[in-house]
Amino acid sequence: MTVRLCKIIMVLGLAFFAFLVTFNNVTDYQSNFNFVQHVLSMDTTFEGNAAMYRAITSPTLWHAGYWIIILGEGLTSLAFLIAGLKMLSARGASAQEFQRAKSWTAIGATLGFLVWFVGFMTVGAEWFLMWQSQIWNGQQAAFRFYITILAVLIFVMQRDEDTV
């Protein structure tokens, strides 16, 4: 039972984390919007880089991109919350039932991976060359986020034995 409770707490911790990220992006919209604006406009990348044709300079598209990020973060939080609650309700069930309750953990981890690896590391860092910016570079934070999510996913998805 101890290992099951640890798994539940970790999943609920990820739900709480993703909720706070979402909450911060909504309640401090302008500060975090500035990040998206600078990354998409590529205005702090190396001078004269040949990839500037990728830059997006439309405020409407900046806001749309930011809301897509916020939506992804919110869905990640919701999926992890559902996962944690399903696992909590199945904590005393058979190993097979508890394993089934974990499915939302994989959904939450996939959503989080899409936001922080695909969104930030792939699209932001590589397509929009965020890695070139001294100021608007979110790679380290995104790396910490998706690696933590993947580590919890690996632990949680390990098979459990029956508690009886």
C-alpha positions in Angstrom: 0.0 0.0 0.0 2.9 2.4 0.7 4.1 2.3 -2.9 0.6 2.8 -4.2 0.2 5.9 -2.0 3.6 7.2 -3.2 2.5 6.9 -6.8 -0.8 8.7 -6.0 1.0 11.5 -4.2 3.4 12.0 -7.1 0.7 12.1 -9.7 -1.3 14.5 -7.6 1.9 16.6 -7.2 2.2 16.8 -11.0 -1.5 17.8 -11.2 -0.8 20.6 -8.7 2.3 21.7 -10.5 0.6 21.9 -13.9 -2.3 23.7 -12.2 0.0 26.3 -10.8 1.7 26.8 -14.1 -1.7 27.3 -15.8 -2.9 29.6 -13.0 0.3 31.7 -13.2 0.0 32.1 -16.9 -3.6 33.2 -16.6 -3.2 35.5 -13.6 0.1 37.0 -14.7 -0.8 37.0 -18.4 1.3 39.8 -19.6 4.6 38.7 -18.0 4.4 35.2 -19.5 2.9 36.5 -22.7 6.1 38.6 -23.2 8.0 35.3 -23.2 5.9 33.9 -26.0 6.0 37.2 -28.0 9.8 37.3 -27.9 10.3 33.6 -28.7 7.9 33.7 -31.7 9.2 37.0 -33.0 12.8 35.7 -32.7 13.9 39.2 -31.7 16.6 38.1 -29.3 18.2 35.4 -31.5 21.6 35.8 -33.0 21.9 38.8 -35.3 21.6 38.0 -39.0 20.6 34.4 -38.6 19.2 32.8 -41.8 16.1 31.4 -40.1 14.4 34.8 -39.4 11.8 33.9 -42.1 10.2 31.7 -39.4 9.5 34.7 -37.1 5.9 35.4 -36.3 5.2 39.1 -35.8 1.4 39.1 -35.5 0.1 39.9 -32.0 -3.0 37.8 -32.8 -0.9 34.8 -33.5 1.2 35.4 -30.3 -2.0 35.4 -28.2 -3.3 32.3 -30.0 0.0 30.5 -29.4 0.0 31.5 -25.8 -3.6 30.3 -25.3 -2.7 26.9 -26.9 0.1 26.6 -24.3 -2.2 27.5 -21.5 -4.8 25.0 -22.7 -2.2 22.3 -22.9 -1.0 23.0 -19.4 -4.6 23.1 -18.1 -5.4 19.8 -19.8 -2.2 18.3 -18.3 -3.3 19.3 -14.9 -6.8 17.9 -15.4 -5.6 14.6 -16.7 -3.2 14.2 -13.7 -5.9 15.1 -11.3 -8.3 12.5 -12.8 -5.4 10.0 -12.7 -4.7 10.7 -9.1 -8.3 10.5 -8.0 -8.9 7.2 -10.0 -5.8 5.7 -8.4 -6.8 6.9 -5.0 -10.2 5.3 -5.3 -8.5 2.0 -6.5 -5.7 2.0 -3.9 -7.1 -1.0 -2.2 -8.2 -2.9 -5.3 -6.5 -5.7 -7.1 -3.2 -5.1 -8.9 -5.1 -5.4 -12.2 -7.7 -2.8 -11.2 -5.1 -0.4 -9.8 -3.1 -0.8 -13.1 -6.2 0.2 -15.1 -6.7 3.2 -12.8 -3.2 4.5 -14.0 -4.2 5.0 -17.6 -4.9 8.7 -17.0 -1.4 9.1 -15.8 -0.1 8.2 -19.3 -2.6 10.7 -20.8 -1.4 13.4 -18.4 2.3 12.6 -19.1 1.7 12.6 -22.9 0.0 16.0 -22.7 2.8 17.4 -20.5 5.4 16.0 -22.9 3.6 17.7 -25.8 3.6 21.0 -24.0 7.2 21.0 -22.5 9.1 18.8 -25.0 7.3 19.3 -28.3 6.1 22.8 -27.6 9.1 24.4 -25.8 12.1 22.2 -26.7 11.1 21.3 -30.3 9.0 24.2 -31.6 10.3 27.0 -29.3 14.0 26.0 -29.0 14.6 24.6 -32.4 12.1 26.1 -34.8 12.1 29.6 -33.3 15.7 29.3 -32.1 14.9 30.1 -28.5 18.3 28.5 -27.6 20.0 31.5 -29.1 18.4 34.0 -26.7 20.2 35.0 -23.5 16.9 36.4 -22.1 14.0 34.4 -23.4 15.2 30.9 -23.2 12.9 28.4 -21.4 14.9 25.2 -22.3 16.2 24.5 -18.8 12.8 24.9 -17.1 11.0 22.9 -19.8 13.7 20.1 -19.5 13.1 19.9 -15.7 9.4 19.7 -16.2 9.2 17.0 -18.8 12.0 14.9 -17.2 10.1 15.0 -13.9 6.9 14.0 -15.7 8.6 11.1 -17.4 10.4 9.9 -14.2 7.0 9.9 -12.4 5.4 8.1 -15.4 8.0 5.4 -15.3 7.6 4.8 -11.6 3.8 4.9 -11.6 3.5 2.5 -14.5 5.5 -0.2 -12.8 3.3 -3.1 -12.0 2.0 -3.3 -8.4 1.3 -6.5 -6.5 -2.0 -7.2 -4.8 -2.2 -5.5 -1.4 -3.8 -8.5 0.4 
